[in-house]
Amino acid sequence: MNHSKQQNQEIVLAKHPEGAVTKDTFKFNDIDMPTCKDGEVLLKSIYVSVDPGMRGFMDKGDSDNAGKKFKLNEAITSRTVAQVIDSDNDDFKKGDIVHGRFAWKKYQSVSADDLEKVDPDLAPISTAVSMLGVTGLAAYFGMLKIGQPKQGETVVVSGAAGSVGSIASQIARIKGCKVIGIAGSPKKIDYLENDLGLDKGINYKETDDMEAAIKEACPNGVDVFFDNVGGELFDAVFANINEHARIAICGQIADYNKGEAPQGPRPMHTLTKKSARMEGFVVYDFKDEFDAAKKQIGKWYNDGKMVYKENLIEGFDNIPSAFIGLFEGDNIGKQMVKVGDTEGCDGEDNEK
């Protein structure tokens, strides 16, 4: 293939959003095809992941965290599966499948230090940014290290049909717990109960009194709460926690588009009274254990104990709308965009 004739594009942050992200937050640019410099590899993007946590990186940076923010008129980055199409590095050869945090570009050259090889034998390559990626790992460590579910306990997961929640829910089920999932549509409740095997799904959009609904679904109270949502859903579950409950705070999507920190019930009195523990975390707290976690999740998947779902949207042009859709509750499972096909390495998904 003559890569010089390929069309290359990037998606940059056009402006800092105020409140909800819209299409004009992003801008498409036509750019030159990159070349491999010393020690670099040339990548073609295959699967691009979009995640709610990226929303915070789009805000204006203050002096404390400016380095972590996306910069105006620079390409946005997210977890991506890519294929090596040219290499000036001995560790990577043409055809290798890799993943890492890459720019929203069709083609890019990167330092080999930023790459990790994907093992196609462990699970399909797209899972490197879903079930075996940061979202699956967040579910794994948040549930097992902080939630510490024990057989027979009651576990509640908010955002249970999403990329993190669906894996966290299944881990609790594998550990022999009663699992209640909260989601926002009949289709999602059906997915939780019938595909994931949860004991009950609660549709918060069709429930007037969530606190009462949790109490009814969890007559013995809540031992572990894995929270992806925050806001009023948190308050409803929190009102039902047991003594020595563990609460893992993974995400707060209810608040990501709000300009200021929300006010809500102060949890300290209840935490004290119940001898309960609430702990926030980021997945990189556990980075030394990533490989072992991936092997365990892959084993559960290959043993038929765990399923995963990718909400796959096709086309580089659709990355912004896929991201915006996260906040409209569109996705079941991991929201991803397929932006290219692999070339001549697995015989299955190749471009003609």
N, C-alpha and C positions, 0 to 999 in steps of 0.2 A: 504494500500500500504506500502511496506517495503522500506523506503527511503534510508536505508543503501546500497541497491543494485543499487540505481540510479547512473547514470554517471553525474558528475559535471564538468563544464568547465568554463573558464574565457577568456576574450579577453583583452590583455594589450597593452599599447603603447610601441612598440618595439624600435622606434627611432623618434626623432623630424623631421617632414617632412620639406624639403626645397622646397618651391613652392607647387605643387599639391601633394595631399595625394595619396599614392599607396598602393597596398596590403601589401608590406613589412613594412609599417608603423605599422602594427598590428601583434600580435602573439597570438596563442591559447595555453592555458595551461590546462592540466587535473589537477583538484584539488579535495581535499576531500570534502565530503558532510558536511555541517556545522551542528552544533547543537544549540539549543536554550539555551542561558544563561539567567541569571536573568532579567526578564522584557522584553526580546527580543521576536521577532517573526521570524519564519522561512518562507521565501518566495520562491515561484516558479515564475519565470518571464513568463509573457504571451505575452505582447506587448512591444517592445522596440522602442522608438522614436529616429530617427536620424535627426539632424538639422544643417544647414550651420553654425550657430553661434558657434558650437563646434570646428570649425577649429582653431580658435584663441587659444583655450586651449591646442592645441597640440604643439604649438611653445615653444621654450625654454623660461623659465620665467626670467625676470629681478627681481631685489630686490624688486621693488614696487608691482609687481603682481604675484610673484612666487607662492603664496598660492592658486591662482585661477587656476593654470595650471595643466594639467594632468602630473603625474610623470612617468618617464621611468620604465617599468616593473611592473607597477601597473595597476589594472583594470580600464578601461575607464568607466565613468558614463554618463548616460543620463536619461531623463524622461522615466519612465517605469510603465506599469500596471502589477501588480503581484497578486497572490493569497496566502493567509495565509494557510500554510499546517501544521503548528504547532505553538503553542503560549504559552509563559509564561507571558502573559500580560492580565489583566482583560478587557482591552478596545477592544481587538481584539480576535476573535475566528476563529477556523479552518473553512475555506470556504470563509471568508471575502475577498472581492476584494479591493485592495488598490492601491495608486499610490504615486510616489515620485521620487527623483533622486537616482537611484540605480546603482550598478555596472553591467557591462556587464558579468553577471554570470547566469548560469541556475538556481542555487539555492544559497541563501544567508540568513544569519540571520542579522537582523538590529534592531536598537533601535526603540521603538514605537514612539519616538519623531519625527522620520523622515517620518512618515506615515500619509496619509490622506485617509479616506474611500471613495470609489466610490459608488455613488448612481445609481444602475442599472436602476432605474425607470426614471431618467432624460433623458438618451440617452444610446445607446450601450456603453459597458464598455470601448471599445477602444478609445472613444472620450475623455476620461480623459487626454490623451496626444495629442489629436488633436484639435477638435473643442472646447472642454471645457478645454483644457490644455493651456500651455504657449503660443502656437502659436495663438489659437483663442482669448486668452486674450490680446495678443499684438495687434492683429487686432482691437479689441474692443476699447481698451484705446487709441491707436494711432489715430484711425479714429475719435472717439467721443470727446476725451479730447483735442487733438492737432488739428486735421483736422476740427472739429466742422462743419460738412456739413449741409447746409441749403437747404430746398426744392428749386429745380430749378437751383442749382449751378452745375458747371461742375467739376467732380472729375476724376483724373487720378491715376491709381495704376500700378506700375511696379512690375514684378514678380507676375502678377495677377492670374496665374493658380496654384501658390504654396500654401502651407499650410496657411500662413498668408494672402497673397494677395487675395485669393479666399474668405475668410471671410470678410476682409476689404472692398472688392468690393461690396459684398452683403449688408453690413451695409449701405454703401452709397446709394445703390439702394433702400433699405427699407426707407431711409430718404428722398426719392423723388428726388434724384439727377440724372443728366445725368452722366453715368459712362463709362469711356474708360479704357480698360485693355490692358497692354502690356505683351506679352508672346513670346515664341520662336519656335512654330511649328504650322502647320495647325490644328493638333488635339487639341492643347491647345486653339487656337482661336475658334474652334467649341464649345469646352467646355464653354468658357467664354460667347459666344453669345447665345448658345442654352440651356445649363444647368443652368448657373448662371443668365441669363437674362440681361447681360450687353448691353449697347447701341452699343458698337463697340469694337472689339479686333484688335490690331495692332501687326503683326508678325515682330518683329524688325530684324529677320534674313533675311527676304525677302524685307526689306525696305531700299532703298539707302539713303534717306534723312529723318531721323526721325523727325527733327525739323519741316519740311514741313508737314509731315504726321500728327503730333500732331496738327498743325495749322489747317489742313483741317478737322480733326475729332472734333476739339474744336474751331469752328469759333468765339465763344464768350470768348475765352481764358480759362485758367485753374484757378479755385478758390481753389481747394484742391489737393495737390499732396502727395500721400502716397508712399514713396520710399523704396523698398526692395533691390534695385540693385546697384544704384550709377553709377559711371563711365560716359560713354558718353550718356547713356540713361537719366541720371539725367540732363546733360547739355541740351539735346534736349527738355525735358519737361520744364525745368527752363526758357528757352528762351520764353516760351509761358504763363508765369504766369500773372495773373491780379493784379490790385491794391488790397491790403489787402488779398492777397493769404496766405494760411497756408500750410506749408510743414512739414510733419511728416517723420523724418528719422528713419526708423525701422531697416534696414539692408543694407549692402553694398557688396553683394555677388560677384559683379564684381571684387572686390579688395582683397577678403579674401586670395587668394592663392599667392598674390604678396608680395614679400619680403619687399618692402619699401612703404611708403605712396605715392600715386599717385599725380601727379601734374595736375591741371585742372583749368578751369576758376574760378576766385575768385568771390564769389556771393555777396559781401558786397554792391557794388554800386547798383546792381539791387534791392536788398532787401530794400535799402534806398529809391530808386526812386519810388518803388512800394508800400512802406509802408507794405511790406510783412514780414511774420514771418516764420522762419525755426527752428525746435526744434527736437533734438534727444531725445530718451528715452529708458529706459529698462523697461520691463513689471513690475518688482518688485517695481517700483516707486508707483504703484497703489495697492500694495498687500492687503491693508485694504478693498479694494472694490471687491476683487476676487469673493466672494460668490454671491454678487448681480449681477455681470457680468455673471457668469455661469448660474444663473437662467434666465436672460434675453436672453442669447444665446440659452439656452435649450427651452425657450418658443417660440422663433422665429422658431427653428427647428421643434418643435411639432405642431406649427400652420401652417407649410408648407411654411413659408416665407424664409427659409434658407436651403440650401442643403450643404453637405460636401462630400468630396471624400478622401478616404485613398488609397494611392499607397502601397498596402500590399504585402510584399515579405515574403516568408515562410522560416523558418529555421535559427537557431542560427548561423550556419556557414556563412550565407549570410549578417550578420550585416555590416562587413567592405565594401562589394561591394555596399550595399544599401547607405551607407554614401558617398562613392566615386561618386555614380550615381547622387547625388544632384548637383555636380559641372559640370556634363555633361548634365544637363537639362533634365534628364530622367523623372522626376516625375510630375504628375498632382495631385494636392492636397497634403496631408500630407504623407511624406515618413515614413513608419513604417515597422517593422519586427515582424511577429508573430513567437514566439519561443517556445510556449507551449500551451496546452489546459487547460481549467479550469477543476477541478476535482469535480464531484458530488455535484454541488451546484445549477446550473441552468437547468440542464437536457438537455441542448441544444448542448453544445460544448465539451462534456466530452470525456475523454480518455476511451477506453474500458478496 
